[in-house]
Amino acid sequence: MKMRVLGCAGGIGGRERLTTCLMVDNDILLDAGTGVASLALDELAQIRHVFLSHTHLDHVAGLALLVDAAQVNKAGGITVYATQQVIDALKKHLFNWVLWPDFTTIPNEREPAMRWQPVEHGATLDMGGRLITPYPVNHTPGASAYWVRSAADGFLFTGDLGSTPQLWEKVAGEKLLRHVIVDCSFANADRALAELSLHYCPQTLIDEIRAMPRAVEFLIYHLKPGQEDLIMRELAEDGSRPFRAIHCDDVFEY
């Protein structure tokens, strides 16, 4: 199993520029932010499954354009996986014929360009030997982290989140867990803003993951533009474990 970072920025104008999107092999996306735009048409045509962590625009903006490209190029249908709360919000506020067409009816309801598939937290999906388990996180209603693994090892993609101790308790004993891709959006000086918007800053992240095994490498994403170096420096100053910022086009194999 291969994972490629298509987008990982916490906003526009900074070092990474493209917002959250991870590609697993050639056919699965985790979130569909503006990072989708880094794919060529033939790569877009291979996407069959999209797992959404939550409803925020920087994580779903590319989904609208992805399903449009798939329809125009007759690439076949795309299934979008998320909790029912996330699906309901996107049906109401995005795929509503006001902001964007409802692609579950295009070209027709029998063979649509896009299908919704509700997921249940804690229930594992087998995607051709790639196991994906969603877990609840503290962010927007219905938000999810995804525990993704092959037979060898795997990674946890947290999506965006604030304090969620039950997530770390759930995954701490996972023997196949090699990487955690985790949101750390703000510097410590903006801790109040981080907590209000349900994100981590370095100190709150460090405090919450102290019980996680040191063998698990923490990969930081969603850094706010212009604060990338400061956030990573504050993470390093604690000295409790190493942290690494991920970058667009990074590739990891599992």
ABEGO torsion letter per residue (X at the ends): XBBBBABABAEBGBAAGBBBBBBBEAABBBEBBAAAAABBAAAAAABABBBBABABAAAAAAAAAAAAAAAAAGAEBBBBBBBAAAAAAAAAAABAGAABBBAAAOABAABBABBBBBBBBGBBBBBGGBBBBBBBBBBBBGBBBBBBBBAABBBBBAEBBBBBAAAAAAAAABAABABBBBBBABBAAAAAAAAAAGBBBAAAAAAAAAABBAABBBBBBGBBBGAAAAAAAAAAAAGABBBBBBBBGBBBBX
